[in-house]
Amino acid sequence: MSDEQNQPQFVLQRIYLKDLSFESPNAPATFQQDWAPKVQFDLNSNSQQVGENLYEVVVSLTVTVTNEEKTAFLVEIQQAGLFFIQGLEDAQLHHTLGAFCPNVLFPYAREAVDNIVTRGSFPALMLAPVNFDALYADAVRRQQEQAGNA
């Protein structure tokens, strides 16, 4: 193996929207009510190897906004990316796939959510940034605790 093949490599090959759904089940009645929304936000990420040193990472978001106890709108999105990753140790690879790649993808998902919500004639919804490094560290800690309890 040459030295170049042993060097860590990370190349973002493509960012794409894998799935997007928007529902406003109570429109137009929703627009006739005072606007006092409650936002519920669910987030998940996963990855899979799709080729030699090629990984797909998907950040999945579900945003449910209720107003006066009724669903104003629901957005489901899967923001994905293809990443060429080579030369990382297993722990580094898992961290890259579980934290670094989702950090790259999340701003695109935020923009897509904001865009589709305004197209639905609702006020802009700019989701707060997410610290995927902290989420990843917490998930690793929970796995270690579960392994220790087993």
N, CA, C and O atoms as a GROMACS GRO file, in nm:
protein
  600
    1MET      N    1   0.083  -0.117   0.000
    1MET     CA    2   0.000   0.000   0.000
    1MET      C    3   0.088   0.124   0.000
    1MET      O    4   0.189   0.129   0.070
    2SER      N    5   0.050   0.223  -0.077
    2SER     CA    6   0.128   0.345  -0.081
    2SER      C    7   0.096   0.431   0.040
    2SER      O    8  -0.004   0.410   0.108
    3ASP      N    9   0.182   0.528   0.066
    3ASP     CA   10   0.159   0.619   0.178
    3ASP      C   11   0.029   0.696   0.161
    3ASP      O   12  -0.039   0.726   0.259
    4GLU      N   13  -0.006   0.728   0.036
    4GLU     CA   14  -0.128   0.804   0.011
    4GLU      C   15  -0.251   0.724   0.054
    4GLU      O   16  -0.346   0.783   0.106
    5GLN      N   17  -0.253   0.592   0.033
    5GLN     CA   18  -0.366   0.509   0.072
    5GLN      C   19  -0.377   0.497   0.223
    5GLN      O   20  -0.486   0.472   0.275
    6ASN      N   21  -0.266   0.514   0.296
    6ASN     CA   22  -0.267   0.504   0.441
    6ASN      C   23  -0.310   0.635   0.507
    6ASN      O   24  -0.351   0.635   0.623
    7GLN      N   25  -0.302   0.745   0.434
    7GLN     CA   26  -0.339   0.875   0.489
    7GLN      C   27  -0.492   0.885   0.502
    7GLN      O   28  -0.564   0.841   0.412
    8PRO      N   29  -0.540   0.941   0.613
    8PRO     CA   30  -0.684   0.961   0.625
    8PRO      C   31  -0.735   1.052   0.514
    8PRO      O   32  -0.673   1.154   0.482
    9GLN      N   33  -0.847   1.014   0.457
    9GLN     CA   34  -0.909   1.093   0.353
    9GLN      C   35  -1.058   1.106   0.383
    9GLN      O   36  -1.124   1.011   0.423
   10PHE      N   37  -1.108   1.226   0.362
   10PHE     CA   38  -1.251   1.255   0.382
   10PHE      C   39  -1.294   1.346   0.268
   10PHE      O   40  -1.243   1.458   0.255
   11VAL      N   41  -1.387   1.299   0.186
   11VAL     CA   42  -1.434   1.378   0.074
   11VAL      C   43  -1.587   1.373   0.071
   11VAL      O   44  -1.647   1.265   0.062
   12LEU      N   45  -1.648   1.488   0.079
   12LEU     CA   46  -1.793   1.498   0.064
   12LEU      C   47  -1.822   1.488  -0.085
   12LEU      O   48  -1.782   1.576  -0.162
   13GLN      N   49  -1.892   1.383  -0.126
   13GLN     CA   50  -1.918   1.364  -0.269
   13GLN      C   51  -2.050   1.423  -0.314
   13GLN      O   52  -2.061   1.472  -0.427
   14ARG      N   53  -2.150   1.419  -0.227
   14ARG     CA   54  -2.282   1.468  -0.269
   14ARG      C   55  -2.369   1.490  -0.146
   14ARG      O   56  -2.364   1.413  -0.050
   15ILE      N   57  -2.448   1.596  -0.150
   15ILE     CA   58  -2.552   1.621  -0.050
   15ILE      C   59  -2.684   1.620  -0.125
   15ILE      O   60  -2.698   1.684  -0.230
   16TYR      N   61  -2.782   1.547  -0.072
   16TYR     CA   62  -2.909   1.537  -0.142
   16TYR      C   63  -3.024   1.518  -0.045
   16TYR      O   64  -3.006   1.469   0.066
   17LEU      N   65  -3.141   1.559  -0.090
   17LEU     CA   66  -3.264   1.541  -0.016
   17LEU      C   67  -3.320   1.405  -0.053
   17LEU      O   68  -3.354   1.381  -0.169
   18LYS      N   69  -3.328   1.316   0.044
   18LYS     CA   70  -3.372   1.179   0.018
   18LYS      C   71  -3.524   1.166   0.028
   18LYS      O   72  -3.586   1.091  -0.047
   19ASP      N   73  -3.583   1.240   0.123
   19ASP     CA   74  -3.728   1.233   0.142
   19ASP      C   75  -3.774   1.362   0.207
   19ASP      O   76  -3.705   1.418   0.292
   20LEU      N   77  -3.892   1.410   0.167
   20LEU     CA   78  -3.951   1.529   0.226
   20LEU      C   79  -4.101   1.516   0.223
   20LEU      O   80  -4.160   1.481   0.121
   21SER      N   81  -4.164   1.544   0.338
   21SER     CA   82  -4.309   1.539   0.348
   21SER      C   83  -4.356   1.660   0.428
   21SER      O   84  -4.299   1.692   0.532
   22PHE      N   85  -4.460   1.725   0.379
   22PHE     CA   86  -4.520   1.838   0.449
   22PHE      C   87  -4.670   1.815   0.452
   22PHE      O   88  -4.731   1.786   0.349
   23GLU      N   89  -4.728   1.829   0.570
   23GLU     CA   90  -4.873   1.815   0.584
   23GLU      C   91  -4.926   1.930   0.669
   23GLU      O   92  -4.866   1.967   0.770
   24SER      N   93  -5.036   1.984   0.628
   24SER     CA   94  -5.107   2.086   0.705
   24SER      C   95  -5.253   2.042   0.713
   24SER      O   96  -5.338   2.096   0.642
   25PRO      N   97  -5.280   1.945   0.800
   25PRO     CA   98  -5.412   1.879   0.798
   25PRO      C   99  -5.530   1.967   0.838
   25PRO      O  100  -5.644   1.936   0.805
   26ASN      N  101  -5.504   2.077   0.907
   26ASN     CA  102  -5.615   2.160   0.954
   26ASN      C  103  -5.624   2.294   0.883
   26ASN      O  104  -5.693   2.385   0.929
   27ALA      N  105  -5.554   2.308   0.771
   27ALA     CA  106  -5.565   2.430   0.692
   27ALA      C  107  -5.697   2.425   0.616
   27ALA      O  108  -5.736   2.317   0.572
   28PRO      N  109  -5.766   2.533   0.599
   28PRO     CA  110  -5.732   2.670   0.629
   28PRO      C  111  -5.772   2.717   0.769
   28PRO      O  112  -5.742   2.830   0.806
   29ALA      N  113  -5.838   2.631   0.848
   29ALA     CA  114  -5.883   2.672   0.982
   29ALA      C  115  -5.764   2.719   1.067
   29ALA      O  116  -5.779   2.810   1.148
   30THR      N  117  -5.648   2.658   1.050
   30THR     CA  118  -5.529   2.695   1.127
   30THR      C  119  -5.495   2.843   1.109
   30THR      O  120  -5.451   2.908   1.204
   31PHE      N  121  -5.516   2.895   0.989
   31PHE     CA  122  -5.480   3.034   0.962
   31PHE      C  123  -5.576   3.134   1.024
   31PHE      O  124  -5.548   3.254   1.028
   32GLN      N  125  -5.689   3.086   1.073
   32GLN     CA  126  -5.789   3.174   1.132
   32GLN      C  127  -5.780   3.179   1.284
   32GLN      O  128  -5.861   3.244   1.349
   33GLN      N  129  -5.681   3.111   1.341
   33GLN     CA  130  -5.663   3.107   1.486
   33GLN      C  131  -5.545   3.196   1.526
   33GLN      O  132  -5.458   3.226   1.445
   34ASP      N  133  -5.545   3.238   1.653
   34ASP     CA  134  -5.428   3.308   1.705
   34ASP      C  135  -5.310   3.212   1.698
   34ASP      O  136  -5.325   3.093   1.723
   35TRP      N  137  -5.194   3.263   1.664
   35TRP     CA  138  -5.075   3.179   1.643
   35TRP      C  139  -4.993   3.172   1.771
   35TRP      O  140  -4.922   3.266   1.806
   36ALA      N  141  -5.003   3.059   1.841
   36ALA     CA  142  -4.925   3.031   1.962
   36ALA      C  143  -4.874   2.888   1.950
   36ALA      O  144  -4.924   2.798   2.019
   37PRO      N  145  -4.777   2.865   1.863
   37PRO     CA  146  -4.737   2.727   1.830
   37PRO      C  147  -4.656   2.659   1.940
   37PRO      O  148  -4.585   2.722   2.018
   38LYS      N  149  -4.672   2.528   1.942
   38LYS     CA  150  -4.587   2.441   2.024
   38LYS      C  151  -4.514   2.350   1.926
   38LYS      O  152  -4.576   2.285   1.841
   39VAL      N  153  -4.381   2.346   1.939
   39VAL     CA  154  -4.298   2.272   1.844
   39VAL      C  155  -4.242   2.147   1.910
   39VAL      O  156  -4.183   2.154   2.018
   40GLN      N  157  -4.261   2.033   1.846
   40GLN     CA  158  -4.198   1.908   1.888
   40GLN      C  159  -4.101   1.869   1.777
   40GLN      O  160  -4.135   1.871   1.659
   41PHE      N  161  -3.980   1.834   1.818
   41PHE     CA  162  -3.871   1.811   1.724
   41PHE      C  163  -3.806   1.677   1.756
   41PHE      O  164  -3.757   1.656   1.867
   42ASP      N  165  -3.805   1.586   1.660
   42ASP     CA  166  -3.739   1.456   1.676
   42ASP      C  167  -3.627   1.448   1.572
   42ASP      O  168  -3.643   1.491   1.458
   43LEU      N  169  -3.515   1.393   1.614
   43LEU     CA  170  -3.395   1.390   1.531
   43LEU      C  171  -3.329   1.254   1.542
   43LEU      O  172  -3.324   1.193   1.649
   44ASN      N  173  -3.280   1.206   1.429
   44ASN     CA  174  -3.208   1.078   1.426
   44ASN      C  175  -3.108   1.084   1.312
   44ASN      O  176  -3.128   1.156   1.214
   45SER      N  177  -3.002   1.009   1.325
   45SER     CA  178  -2.910   0.995   1.212
   45SER      C  179  -2.865   0.850   1.203
   45SER      O  180  -2.859   0.779   1.304
   46ASN      N  181  -2.835   0.807   1.082
   46ASN     CA  182  -2.783   0.673   1.063
   46ASN      C  183  -2.691   0.674   0.942
   46ASN      O  184  -2.691   0.767   0.862
   47SER      N  185  -2.614   0.568   0.933
   47SER     CA  186  -2.520   0.558   0.820
   47SER      C  187  -2.513   0.414   0.774
   47SER      O  188  -2.544   0.320   0.848
   48GLN      N  189  -2.472   0.400   0.649
   48GLN     CA  190  -2.449   0.266   0.594
   48GLN      C  191  -2.339   0.276   0.490
   48GLN      O  192  -2.324   0.377   0.421
   49GLN      N  193  -2.263   0.169   0.481
   49GLN     CA  194  -2.160   0.162   0.379
   49GLN      C  195  -2.227   0.121   0.249
   49GLN      O  196  -2.300   0.022   0.245
   50VAL      N  197  -2.202   0.197   0.141
   50VAL     CA  198  -2.267   0.170   0.013
   50VAL      C  199  -2.167   0.135  -0.096
   50VAL      O  200  -2.206   0.109  -0.210
   51GLY      N  201  -2.040   0.133  -0.063
   51GLY     CA  202  -1.935   0.099  -0.157
   51GLY      C  203  -1.803   0.097  -0.084
   51GLY      O  204  -1.798   0.121   0.037
   52GLU      N  205  -1.696   0.068  -0.155
   52GLU     CA  206  -1.565   0.066  -0.092
   52GLU      C  207  -1.529   0.208  -0.047
   52GLU      O  208  -1.513   0.298  -0.129
   53ASN      N  209  -1.515   0.225   0.083
   53ASN     CA  210  -1.484   0.354   0.145
   53ASN      C  211  -1.589   0.461   0.118
   53ASN      O  212  -1.560   0.580   0.129
   54LEU      N  213  -1.710   0.421   0.082
   54LEU     CA  214  -1.818   0.514   0.051
   54LEU      C  215  -1.934   0.490   0.146
   54LEU      O  216  -1.982   0.377   0.160
   55TYR      N  217  -1.978   0.597   0.212
   55TYR     CA  218  -2.081   0.586   0.316
   55TYR      C  219  -2.192   0.686   0.289
   55TYR      O  220  -2.168   0.802   0.252
   56GLU      N  221  -2.315   0.639   0.308
   56GLU     CA  222  -2.430   0.729   0.306
   56GLU      C  223  -2.466   0.759   0.450
   56GLU      O  224  -2.481   0.668   0.531
   57VAL      N  225  -2.481   0.887   0.482
   57VAL     CA  226  -2.525   0.930   0.613
   57VAL      C  227  -2.657   1.005   0.593
   57VAL      O  228  -2.668   1.090   0.505
   58VAL      N  229  -2.756   0.973   0.676
   58VAL     CA  230  -2.888   1.034   0.664
   58VAL      C  231  -2.927   1.095   0.799
   58VAL      O  232  -2.925   1.028   0.902
   59VAL      N  233  -2.962   1.222   0.796
   59VAL     CA  234  -3.017   1.291   0.912
   59VAL      C  235  -3.168   1.299   0.890
   59VAL      O  236  -3.214   1.356   0.791
   60SER      N  237  -3.244   1.241   0.982
   60SER     CA  238  -3.390   1.240   0.973
   60SER      C  239  -3.449   1.332   1.078
   60SER      O  240  -3.415   1.324   1.196
   61LEU      N  241  -3.536   1.420   1.035
   61LEU     CA  242  -3.603   1.514   1.125
   61LEU      C  243  -3.753   1.499   1.111
   61LEU      O  244  -3.805   1.479   1.001
   62THR      N  245  -3.821   1.509   1.223
   62THR     CA  246  -3.966   1.521   1.222
   62THR      C  247  -4.000   1.641   1.309
   62THR      O  248  -3.964   1.647   1.426
   63VAL      N  249  -4.068   1.736   1.250
   63VAL     CA  250  -4.109   1.857   1.322
   63VAL      C  251  -4.262   1.861   1.320
   63VAL      O  252  -4.324   1.866   1.214
   64THR      N  253  -4.320   1.859   1.439
   64THR     CA  254  -4.465   1.868   1.453
   64THR      C  255  -4.497   1.997   1.526
   64THR      O  256  -4.448   2.020   1.637
   65VAL      N  257  -4.579   2.080   1.465
   65VAL     CA  258  -4.618   2.206   1.527
   65VAL      C  259  -4.768   2.202   1.550
   65VAL      O  260  -4.847   2.181   1.458
   66THR      N  261  -4.805   2.222   1.677
   66THR     CA  262  -4.946   2.227   1.713
   66THR      C  263  -4.982   2.370   1.753
   66THR      O  264  -4.899   2.446   1.802
   67ASN      N  265  -5.107   2.403   1.730
   67ASN     CA  266  -5.161   2.533   1.767
   67ASN      C  267  -5.302   2.509   1.820
   67ASN      O  268  -5.386   2.450   1.752
   68GLU      N  269  -5.326   2.554   1.941
   68GLU     CA  270  -5.454   2.530   2.006
   68GLU      C  271  -5.490   2.381   2.005
   68GLU      O  272  -5.603   2.343   1.974
   69GLU      N  273  -5.392   2.298   2.038
   69GLU     CA  274  -5.408   2.153   2.052
   69GLU      C  275  -5.433   2.078   1.921
   69GLU      O  276  -5.459   1.958   1.924
   70LYS      N  277  -5.426   2.145   1.808
   70LYS     CA  278  -5.444   2.080   1.679
   70LYS      C  279  -5.315   2.092   1.599
   70LYS      O  280  -5.241   2.190   1.612
   71THR      N  281  -5.288   1.992   1.515
   71THR     CA  282  -5.167   1.995   1.432
   71THR      C  283  -5.180   2.106   1.329
   71THR      O  284  -5.271   2.106   1.245
   72ALA      N  285  -5.087   2.201   1.336
   72ALA     CA  286  -5.082   2.307   1.235
   72ALA      C  287  -5.010   2.253   1.112
   72ALA      O  288  -5.058   2.265   0.999
   73PHE      N  289  -4.891   2.192   1.137
   73PHE     CA  290  -4.820   2.128   1.027
   73PHE      C  291  -4.723   2.025   1.080
   73PHE      O  292  -4.684   2.026   1.197
   74LEU      N  293  -4.685   1.936   0.991
   74LEU     CA  294  -4.591   1.829   1.020
   74LEU      C  295  -4.493   1.822   0.904
   74LEU      O  296  -4.534   1.815   0.788
   75VAL      N  297  -4.364   1.824   0.935
   75VAL     CA  298  -4.260   1.813   0.834
   75VAL      C  299  -4.173   1.692   0.868
   75VAL      O  300  -4.127   1.678   0.981
   76GLU      N  301  -4.151   1.607   0.770
   76GLU     CA  302  -4.058   1.495   0.784
   76GLU      C  303  -3.956   1.509   0.671
   76GLU      O  304  -3.992   1.528   0.555
   77ILE      N  305  -3.830   1.498   0.708
   77ILE     CA  306  -3.725   1.517   0.608
   77ILE      C  307  -3.612   1.419   0.634
   77ILE      O  308  -3.579   1.387   0.748
   78GLN      N  309  -3.553   1.371   0.526
   78GLN     CA  310  -3.431   1.291   0.533
   78GLN      C  311  -3.329   1.361   0.444
   78GLN      O  312  -3.338   1.357   0.322
   79GLN      N  313  -3.232   1.425   0.509
   79GLN     CA  314  -3.123   1.493   0.439
   79GLN      C  315  -3.005   1.397   0.438
   79GLN      O  316  -2.963   1.349   0.543
   80ALA      N  317  -2.951   1.369   0.320
   80ALA     CA  318  -2.848   1.266   0.309
   80ALA      C  319  -2.722   1.321   0.244
   80ALA      O  320  -2.722   1.427   0.181
   81GLY      N  321  -2.616   1.246   0.262
   81GLY     CA  322  -2.490   1.279   0.198
   81GLY      C  323  -2.411   1.153   0.170
   81GLY      O  324  -2.421   1.054   0.242
   82LEU      N  325  -2.330   1.159   0.064
   82LEU     CA  326  -2.235   1.053   0.033
   82LEU      C  327  -2.096   1.103   0.068
   82LEU      O  328  -2.055   1.211   0.026
   83PHE      N  329  -2.025   1.022   0.147
   83PHE     CA  330  -1.894   1.060   0.195
   83PHE      C  331  -1.793   0.950   0.162
   83PHE      O  332  -1.816   0.832   0.190
   84PHE      N  333  -1.682   0.989   0.102
   84PHE     CA  334  -1.569   0.898   0.081
   84PHE      C  335  -1.480   0.914   0.203
   84PHE      O  336  -1.429   1.022   0.230
   85ILE      N  337  -1.460   0.803   0.276
   85ILE     CA  338  -1.381   0.807   0.399
   85ILE      C  339  -1.284   0.689   0.395
   85ILE      O  340  -1.325   0.574   0.378
   86GLN      N  341  -1.157   0.719   0.412
   86GLN     CA  342  -1.054   0.614   0.405
   86GLN      C  343  -0.945   0.644   0.508
   86GLN      O  344  -0.914   0.759   0.536
   87GLY      N  345  -0.888   0.537   0.561
   87GLY     CA  346  -0.771   0.550   0.647
   87GLY      C  347  -0.799   0.588   0.790
   87GLY      O  348  -0.708   0.634   0.860
   88LEU      N  349  -0.922   0.570   0.838
   88LEU     CA  350  -0.954   0.601   0.977
   88LEU      C  351  -0.964   0.472   1.058
   88LEU      O  352  -1.010   0.369   1.008
   89GLU      N  353  -0.920   0.479   1.182
   89GLU     CA  354  -0.941   0.368   1.275
   89GLU      C  355  -1.092   0.355   1.300
   89GLU      O  356  -1.168   0.449   1.277
   90ASP      N  357  -1.135   0.238   1.348
   90ASP     CA  358  -1.278   0.214   1.370
   90ASP      C  359  -1.344   0.322   1.456
   90ASP      O  360  -1.451   0.372   1.421
   91ALA      N  361  -1.282   0.358   1.569
   91ALA     CA  362  -1.341   0.458   1.658
   91ALA      C  363  -1.352   0.593   1.588
   91ALA      O  364  -1.452   0.664   1.603
   92GLN      N  365  -1.250   0.629   1.511
   92GLN     CA  366  -1.255   0.755   1.437
   92GLN      C  367  -1.363   0.752   1.330
   92GLN      O  368  -1.434   0.850   1.310
   93LEU      N  369  -1.376   0.638   1.262
   93LEU     CA  370  -1.477   0.624   1.158
   93LEU      C  371  -1.617   0.636   1.218
   93LEU      O  372  -1.702   0.706   1.162
   94HIS      N  373  -1.641   0.568   1.330
   94HIS     CA  374  -1.773   0.574   1.394
   94HIS      C  375  -1.805   0.717   1.438
   94HIS      O  376  -1.918   0.762   1.421
   95HIS      N  377  -1.707   0.789   1.493
   95HIS     CA  378  -1.728   0.928   1.534
   95HIS      C  379  -1.757   1.015   1.412
   95HIS      O  380  -1.845   1.101   1.415
   96THR      N  381  -1.682   0.994   1.305
   96THR     CA  382  -1.703   1.072   1.183
   96THR      C  383  -1.843   1.051   1.128
   96THR      O  384  -1.911   1.146   1.091
   97LEU      N  385  -1.887   0.924   1.122
   97LEU     CA  386  -2.019   0.893   1.069
   97LEU      C  387  -2.131   0.936   1.164
   97LEU      O  388  -2.240   0.973   1.120
   98GLY      N  389  -2.105   0.930   1.294
   98GLY     CA  390  -2.209   0.959   1.393
   98GLY      C  391  -2.217   1.103   1.436
   98GLY      O  392  -2.320   1.145   1.491
   99ALA      N  393  -2.112   1.182   1.413
   99ALA     CA  394  -2.113   1.320   1.460
   99ALA      C  395  -2.072   1.420   1.351
   99ALA      O  396  -2.144   1.515   1.323
  100PHE      N  397  -1.955   1.398   1.291
  100PHE     CA  398  -1.904   1.496   1.195
  100PHE      C  399  -1.993   1.507   1.072
  100PHE      O  400  -2.031   1.618   1.034
  101CYS      N  401  -2.028   1.395   1.011
  101CYS     CA  402  -2.112   1.398   0.891
  101CYS      C  403  -2.250   1.458   0.919
  101CYS      O  404  -2.296   1.540   0.841
  102PRO      N  405  -2.319   1.419   1.028
  102PRO     CA  406  -2.447   1.484   1.059
  102PRO      C  407  -2.432   1.636   1.081
  102PRO      O  408  -2.521   1.712   1.044
  103ASN      N  409  -2.320   1.679   1.140
  103ASN     CA  410  -2.296   1.823   1.155
  103ASN      C  411  -2.288   1.892   1.020
  103ASN      O  412  -2.331   2.007   1.006
  104VAL      N  413  -2.233   1.824   0.920
  104VAL     CA  414  -2.226   1.880   0.784
  104VAL      C  415  -2.366   1.888   0.723
  104VAL      O  416  -2.398   1.986   0.656
  105LEU      N  417  -2.448   1.787   0.744
  105LEU     CA  418  -2.579   1.777   0.678
  105LEU      C  419  -2.688   1.862   0.743
  105LEU      O  420  -2.779   1.908   0.674
  106PHE      N  421  -2.681   1.881   0.874
  106PHE     CA  422  -2.792   1.945   0.946
  106PHE      C  423  -2.828   2.085   0.893
  106PHE      O  424  -2.947   2.114   0.882
  107PRO      N  425  -2.732   2.171   0.861
  107PRO     CA  426  -2.773   2.303   0.808
  107PRO      C  427  -2.858   2.294   0.681
  107PRO      O  428  -2.946   2.377   0.660
  108TYR      N  429  -2.832   2.195   0.598
  108TYR     CA  430  -2.914   2.175   0.478
  108TYR      C  431  -3.055   2.132   0.516
  108TYR      O  432  -3.152   2.177   0.454
  109ALA      N  433  -3.067   2.047   0.616
  109ALA     CA  434  -3.199   2.003   0.663
  109ALA      C  435  -3.275   2.121   0.724
  109ALA      O  436  -3.394   2.136   0.700
  110ARG      N  437  -3.206   2.203   0.803
  110ARG     CA  438  -3.269   2.322   0.863
  110ARG      C  439  -3.324   2.413   0.755
  110ARG      O  440  -3.437   2.461   0.766
  111GLU      N  441  -3.246   2.437   0.651
  111GLU     CA  442  -3.288   2.526   0.543
  111GLU      C  443  -3.408   2.467   0.470
  111GLU      O  444  -3.501   2.540   0.434
  112ALA      N  445  -3.408   2.338   0.447
  112ALA     CA  446  -3.519   2.273   0.377
  112ALA      C  447  -3.648   2.282   0.460
  112ALA      O  448  -3.756   2.305   0.405
  113VAL      N  449  -3.637   2.263   0.591
  113VAL     CA  450  -3.754   2.274   0.679
  113VAL      C  451  -3.808   2.416   0.674
  113VAL      O  452  -3.928   2.437   0.655
  114ASP      N  453  -3.721   2.514   0.690
  114ASP     CA  454  -3.763   2.654   0.687
  114ASP      C  455  -3.831   2.688   0.555
  114ASP      O  456  -3.934   2.756   0.553
  115ASN      N  457  -3.773   2.642   0.446
  115ASN     CA  458  -3.827   2.670   0.313
  115ASN      C  459  -3.966   2.611   0.294
  115ASN      O  460  -4.057   2.679   0.246
  116ILE      N  461  -3.984   2.485   0.331
  116ILE     CA  462  -4.112   2.420   0.308
  116ILE      C  463  -4.220   2.476   0.400
  116ILE      O  464  -4.336   2.484   0.362
  117VAL      N  465  -4.182   2.515   0.522
  117VAL     CA  466  -4.278   2.573   0.616
  117VAL      C  467  -4.329   2.707   0.562
  117VAL      O  468  -4.450   2.733   0.568
  118THR      N  469  -4.241   2.792   0.511
  118THR     CA  470  -4.285   2.921   0.458
  118THR      C  471  -4.368   2.902   0.330
  118THR      O  472  -4.458   2.980   0.302
  119ARG      N  473  -4.337   2.799   0.253
  119ARG     CA  474  -4.418   2.770   0.134
  119ARG      C  475  -4.559   2.725   0.173
  119ARG      O  476  -4.654   2.741   0.096
  120GLY      N  477  -4.571   2.669   0.294
  120GLY     CA  478  -4.703   2.630   0.346
  120GLY      C  479  -4.778   2.747   0.405
  120GLY      O  480  -4.887   2.730   0.459
  121SER      N  481  -4.719   2.868   0.396
  121SER     CA  482  -4.779   2.993   0.442
  121SER      C  483  -4.776   3.007   0.595
  121SER      O  484  -4.861   3.073   0.654
  122PHE      N  485  -4.677   2.944   0.657
  122PHE     CA  486  -4.657   2.957   0.801
  122PHE      C  487  -4.536   3.046   0.826
  122PHE      O  488  -4.453   3.064   0.736
  123PRO      N  489  -4.525   3.102   0.947
  123PRO     CA  490  -4.406   3.181   0.979
  123PRO      C  491  -4.280   3.095   0.970
  123PRO      O  492  -4.284   2.974   0.992
  124ALA      N  493  -4.170   3.159   0.937
  124ALA     CA  494  -4.042   3.088   0.924
  124ALA      C  495  -4.012   3.010   1.051
  124ALA      O  496  -4.043   3.053   1.162
  125LEU      N  497  -3.951   2.895   1.034
  125LEU     CA  498  -3.912   2.809   1.146
  125LEU      C  499  -3.765   2.772   1.129
  125LEU      O  500  -3.732   2.677   1.057
  126MET      N  501  -3.678   2.847   1.193
  126MET     CA  502  -3.535   2.818   1.187
  126MET      C  503  -3.499   2.738   1.312
  126MET      O  504  -3.496   2.791   1.423
  127LEU      N  505  -3.474   2.611   1.291
  127LEU     CA  506  -3.440   2.522   1.402
  127LEU      C  507  -3.306   2.560   1.462
  127LEU      O  508  -3.216   2.605   1.391
  128ALA      N  509  -3.293   2.543   1.590
  128ALA     CA  510  -3.167   2.572   1.660
  128ALA      C  511  -3.060   2.473   1.615
  128ALA      O  512  -3.092   2.359   1.581
  129PRO      N  513  -2.934   2.515   1.614
  129PRO     CA  514  -2.825   2.421   1.583
  129PRO      C  515  -2.825   2.303   1.679
  129PRO      O  516  -2.871   2.314   1.793
  130VAL      N  517  -2.773   2.192   1.632
  130VAL     CA  518  -2.765   2.070   1.713
  130VAL      C  519  -2.618   2.033   1.728
  130VAL      O  520  -2.542   2.039   1.631
  131ASN      N  521  -2.578   1.996   1.848
  131ASN     CA  522  -2.441   1.953   1.875
  131ASN      C  523  -2.435   1.801   1.863
  131ASN      O  524  -2.459   1.728   1.960
  132PHE      N  525  -2.404   1.753   1.743
  132PHE     CA  526  -2.399   1.609   1.720
  132PHE      C  527  -2.282   1.544   1.794
  132PHE      O  528  -2.289   1.425   1.826
  133ASP      N  529  -2.176   1.618   1.822
  133ASP     CA  530  -2.065   1.563   1.900
  133ASP      C  531  -2.114   1.524   2.040
  133ASP      O  532  -2.081   1.417   2.090
  134ALA      N  533  -2.192   1.612   2.103
  134ALA     CA  534  -2.246   1.582   2.236
  134ALA      C  535  -2.346   1.467   2.230
  134ALA      O  536  -2.345   1.380   2.318
  135LEU      N  537  -2.431   1.464   2.127
  135LEU     CA  538  -2.526   1.354   2.114
  135LEU      C  539  -2.454   1.221   2.093
  135LEU      O  540  -2.493   1.118   2.149
  136TYR      N  541  -2.349   1.224   2.013
  136TYR     CA  542  -2.271   1.102   1.987
  136TYR      C  543  -2.203   1.055   2.116
  136TYR      O  544  -2.207   0.936   2.149
  137ALA      N  545  -2.141   1.147   2.188
  137ALA     CA  546  -2.074   1.111   2.314
  137ALA      C  547  -2.173   1.053   2.414
  137ALA      O  548  -2.141   0.957   2.484
  138ASP      N  549  -2.294   1.109   2.420
  138ASP     CA  550  -2.397   1.058   2.510
  138ASP      C  551  -2.441   0.918   2.469
  138ASP      O  552  -2.462   0.832   2.555
  139ALA      N  553  -2.456   0.895   2.339
  139ALA     CA  554  -2.497   0.762   2.290
  139ALA      C  555  -2.389   0.658   2.322
  139ALA      O  556  -2.421   0.547   2.363
  140VAL      N  557  -2.261   0.694   2.304
  140VAL     CA  558  -2.150   0.602   2.336
  140VAL      C  559  -2.150   0.572   2.486
  140VAL      O  560  -2.131   0.457   2.526
  141ARG      N  561  -2.171   0.674   2.569
  141ARG     CA  562  -2.174   0.655   2.714
  141ARG      C  563  -2.287   0.560   2.754
  141ARG      O  564  -2.268   0.472   2.837
  142ARG      N  565  -2.406   0.579   2.695
  142ARG     CA  566  -2.520   0.492   2.726
  142ARG      C  567  -2.492   0.348   2.683
  142ARG      O  568  -2.526   0.255   2.756
  143GLN      N  569  -2.431   0.330   2.567
  143GLN     CA  570  -2.396   0.193   2.520
  143GLN      C  571  -2.299   0.127   2.617
  143GLN      O  572  -2.312   0.009   2.648
  144GLN      N  573  -2.201   0.203   2.665
  144GLN     CA  574  -2.102   0.148   2.758
  144GLN      C  575  -2.168   0.112   2.891
  144GLN      O  576  -2.134   0.010   2.951
  145GLU      N  577  -2.263   0.196   2.936
  145GLU     CA  578  -2.334   0.166   3.061
  145GLU      C  579  -2.419   0.040   3.045
  145GLU      O  580  -2.423  -0.044   3.135
  146GLN      N  581  -2.485   0.026   2.930
  146GLN     CA  582  -2.568  -0.092   2.907
  146GLN      C  583  -2.482  -0.218   2.898
  146GLN      O  584  -2.520  -0.324   2.948
  147ALA      N  585  -2.366  -0.206   2.836
  147ALA     CA  586  -2.274  -0.321   2.827
  147ALA      C  587  -2.223  -0.358   2.966
  147ALA      O  588  -2.205  -0.476   2.998
  148GLY      N  589  -2.199  -0.257   3.050
  148GLY     CA  590  -2.152  -0.283   3.186
  148GLY      C  591  -2.258  -0.346   3.272
  148GLY      O  592  -2.225  -0.423   3.363
  149ASN      N  593  -2.386  -0.315   3.246
  149ASN     CA  594  -2.496  -0.371   3.323
  149ASN      C  595  -2.537  -0.510   3.274
  149ASN      O  596  -2.608  -0.582   3.344
  150ALA      N  597  -2.492  -0.547   3.156
  150ALA     CA  598  -2.533  -0.676   3.100
  150ALA      C  599  -2.454  -0.791   3.158
  150ALA      O  600  -2.476  -0.906   3.121
   0.00000   0.00000   0.00000
